[in-house]
Amino acid sequence: MNTKPLKATPVIGLPRRTRTAVAGRTCTHEDCNTILSVYNKSQFCYTHTRLRRPRTAR
């Protein structure tokens, strides 16, 4: 049986900052006044985002 102690490296922090968009943006869909999150990089809110179909293996 191996009696060698385990070693770990300390977590210092994240390597880079989270990307954010400009605050106060609104959905660009017609007649929608939803304010977008700074973490939403899209032009549209969740309701008006176009459906993306996942790629499937053949």
C-alpha positions as semicolon CSV with decimal commas, in nm:
position;residue;x (nm);y (nm);z (nm)
1;M;0,000;0,000;0,000
2;N;0,126;0,349;-0,086
3;T;0,171;0,571;0,223
4;K;0,285;0,880;0,036
5;P;0,080;1,192;0,132
6;L;-0,122;1,370;-0,136
7;K;-0,021;1,721;-0,238
8;A;-0,241;1,997;-0,375
9;T;-0,187;2,341;-0,519
10;P;-0,378;2,638;-0,375
11;V;-0,645;2,810;-0,580
12;I;-0,527;3,167;-0,634
13;G;-0,809;3,307;-0,847
14;L;-0,965;3,313;-1,185
15;P;-0,731;3,361;-1,481
16;R;-0,945;3,632;-1,646
17;R;-1,250;3,848;-1,586
18;T;-1,599;3,750;-1,701
19;R;-1,702;3,920;-2,025
20;T;-1,993;4,158;-1,985
21;A;-2,197;4,372;-2,221
22;V;-2,310;4,731;-2,175
23;A;-2,568;4,779;-1,899
24;G;-2,914;4,911;-1,988
25;R;-2,955;4,740;-2,327
26;T;-3,303;4,632;-2,436
27;C;-3,427;4,350;-2,659
28;T;-3,422;4,455;-3,026
29;H;-3,738;4,260;-3,109
30;E;-4,029;4,480;-3,215
31;D;-4,250;4,593;-2,920
32;C;-4,028;4,429;-2,655
33;N;-3,898;4,643;-2,370
34;T;-3,713;4,372;-2,178
35;I;-3,386;4,498;-2,028
36;L;-3,106;4,254;-2,106
37;S;-2,859;4,126;-1,850
38;V;-2,498;4,238;-1,875
39;Y;-2,412;3,866;-1,910
40;N;-2,645;3,821;-2,212
41;K;-2,430;3,878;-2,520
42;S;-2,726;3,841;-2,756
43;Q;-2,940;4,123;-2,901
44;F;-3,259;3,946;-2,794
45;C;-3,412;3,840;-2,464
46;Y;-3,475;3,469;-2,390
47;T;-3,831;3,485;-2,526
48;H;-3,722;3,623;-2,864
49;T;-3,397;3,429;-2,911
50;R;-3,405;3,212;-3,221
51;L;-3,414;2,839;-3,159
52;R;-3,084;2,666;-3,225
53;R;-3,091;2,300;-3,308
54;P;-2,804;2,095;-3,171
55;R;-2,578;1,911;-3,411
56;T;-2,628;1,539;-3,403
57;A;-2,393;1,267;-3,518
58;R;-2,507;1,072;-3,821
